[in-house]
Amino acid sequence: KYGGYNDWRGGGRFSGRITASFVMAGAIAKKLIHYTFGMEVLAYSIEIGGIKAREVSDDEIKKFRYSNEVRCADLEVAEKMKMKVMEEQSKGDSVGGIVECKVLNVPIGLGEPVFSSLESDLSKALFSIPAVKGIEFGIGFEASRLRGSECNDPFSVKEGKIVTFTNRAGGILGGISNGMPIVLRLAFKPTSSIRKPQKTIHLDTLKEVDLTVPGRHDPCIVPRAVPVVEGMVACVMADHSIRAGLIPQVIKGRL
């Protein structure tokens, strides 16, 4: 498709190296949305190699997620995740996992109901991160197992603001932010480049051969993906804030 281009060194279009630009752009976007609305984007690992973290508070996320190699806010489980990654690395294999991301202090009204749905644009951006294979918002697939009375988020008023008692929708209704924290989760597949022999096809002979990938490879990319997810989410939130005309208004009012 691309004229026979083949970067065998691993620096090609599907390499994780592309994510450096996502992080750089996200760093600027995070400053913009924090300055204007106080929005915070918090990503962290919640599952690696089938080992799941407990539910943690926002304060724990802010304090602990970057205090360990696996970027998990549950410190007890973080050590177990680390040992699992090292175990699979010793076997020449790899593991995947799940990254959760929250956006706090989101203004009401970002996103459009059809072609610029906030969920749609977030999904489109996040699927541009190599190795992402799934996404869910709020309770995600769990909603398919509930009744409407169990799934809906009842509204209330708190300190003069409209809020919901629960946040099963993940902060987005009909493609538009409802003012509650945005909550999403991403499934990352295991790293494909591993030392274990794998079956493949030799393109010259069209014969089955064994492939062993030499060199240094990450046994789990989930921890590295955490700042990338933050960057991409921040870019989308900044873009929608600008499109809604909110950021220029706030900046003008503060200058």
N, C-alpha and C positions, 0 to 999 in steps of 0.2 A: 504493500500500500504506500509506503514512503520511499520508493525507489531503491530498495535493497539496503537501506541504512541499517546498520547493526553495530551498536556500540557494545562490544563484548566485555568491556571493562566495568560495566555496571553504572556508568554515568549517563545513561540514556533517559528517554522520556518517562520511563516508569520507575526511575530510581528515586529513593527517598531524598536525594540531594535537591530535588525540585522544591521541597518543602521549606528550604531556607528562605526563599522569597515570600512564602506565605507568612512566616514568622515575622519577617521584617515589616511587611505591610500591616500585619496585625498589631505590631507594637505601636505604630502611628494611630491606627484606628482605635485601639484601647484608650490611648490618651485623649482622643477626641471625644469619645462617648462618655468617658469618665468626667472630663472637664465640663461637659454640657449638661449631663443628666445624673452623674454619679453612678453610671452603669458599671458593673463589675462582671468580668467573664472568668469563670472558674472551671477549669477542666481537671480531671483526676482519674486515676485508674480505679475501677471497682471490681474487675475480675481479670485474672491472668491464669491461663492453663487450667481453668475450671475451679480455681480457688477464689471465693467471693468475699468481698469486704462487707462489713456491717454498714447500716445506714449511719451517716455521720452528720454533725451539725455544720452550718456554714463557717462557724468560727474554727472548728477542727480542720475543715478543708483549707482555709486560709493559712492556718498555722503549720500543718503537718504535711501537706501534699508534696512539697519540694524538699522535705527533710530526709527522704530515702530514695534509693535508686529506682524503685518501681513507680514512684509518683502516686502513692496510695495514702489516703488520710487516716486509714485504720492501721496504726503502727504494728499491732500484733500480727495482723494478716499480711502486712507488707513484707515481713521477714519470711513468712511461708511462701509468698509469691516469689521472692528472690531465690529461695532454695529450689523451687520448682523450675525456674528458668535455668539455673545452674545445672540442675540434674539433666534436663533435656539437652543442654549444650554439651555436656560430657558424652552424650550418646550421638552427637552430631545431628540433632534434630532441633525443632523450634516449636513455639507455642503462640497462640493468639490470645485475645482478650477483649475487654469492653472498657471504653472510656466514657464517662458521664461528664456532661457540661451543664453548668447553670449560668444564667445571665440574671443578675440582680438589678433592681431599680429600673425596670423597663417601663418606658412611657406607654400609655394606652394609645392604640391606633396605628401602630406600625404594620405595614403589609396591606395587600389588596386581596379580595376574595378569589380571583381567578388566576390571571397570568403572573402576578407578582405576589402570590401567597408567601407569607413569611416562612412557613414550613417548606414550601417548594424551593425558595431561594436558598435557605439554609441547607437543604438536602443536596441541591445542585452543587453548591460550593464544597460541602463536606465530602461528597463522592469524588471530588477531584483529588482528594488525599489518597495516595497509593495505599492499597491493602484494605480500604474500607469496603465492607460487604453488606452492611445493613445499618439502618437508622430507625429509631423510634422516639416519639415525643410523649412526655408525661408518663402514663402507665403503659403506653404502647400496645403491644399485642395482648396484654392482660385485659384490655377493654373488651376484646371479643368474647370473653368468658363471663362478663357481668351483665346485669340488667340495667336499664336506663336509670332506674332509681338508685343504683349502686355506683354508676359511672359518672353521673352529672356532678358538677361542682356548684353547691348552693351558694348564693350571693349573700353578702352581709355588708354592714357599714362599720368601719373601725377608724376611729379618730378622724371622722369626716370623709373618709375615702371608701369607695366601693371595693370590696375584696371578696375572695371566695374562701369558704371554710377549708376546702381541700384544693388540690391542684392536679387533679388527674389528667386534665387537658394539657398540662405542661406549659401554661402561660399563653397559649395561642388558641383562639376560637375562630373558625371560618377563615383561617389564613391571616388573622389580624391579632396583634398582641392585646391582651386584656388587662395588663398592668401587673399580673402576677409573675413570679420568676419563671423564665423559660428554662425547661428541663429537657434535655435530650441525651440519648445514648447511642454510641457507635460501636459496631462489631468490627474488629480487626482480625483478619486471617493470619495464620502463622507465616513467618518469613518463608518465601519459596526457595531461596538459596540456602541449601543445607549440605552437610558433608555426607549424609547417608546416601548410598547409591539409589538412584531413581531410574525408572524406565523412560526412555524417550526414543525419538526417531532421528537417524542420521540423514540429513536432507540430500546428500549426494547419492547414497545407496538405497534410501528408503527402507533400511533395515532397523529392527529394534536393537538398541544398545543401552548399556548402563551409563548413567551420568553421575559423576561426583563433582560438586562445585568446590574448587580450591579457594584459599584465601580466607580473610576474616569476614564473618557474617554475624549479624545480630540474631541471637536465639529468640528474641522477642522485641518487636518494634513498638509495643504499646506504650512503654514509658517515654520513648522519643516522640510519640504522636501527641502527647498531652499539650505541649506548647503550640503545636501545629493546629490542633483543634481550636484552641483559644484564639489563635490568629485569624483563622477562617471565619469563625463565628463573629468576632469583633468587626471584621471587614463587612460582613453582611448587615450587622446591626448599624454600623456607621452609614452604609449606603442607604438603607431604608430611612434612617433619620434625616439624611440630606434630601432624599426624594420627597419626604413628607414636609419639607420646608421647616423642620423643627430646629435643626442646628444653627442655621443663620439667625433665626429669631432669638435663640438663647444667647448666642455670642454677642449679638447687637445689644441685648438688654444688659449684658455684663460689662461692656466696654464703655 
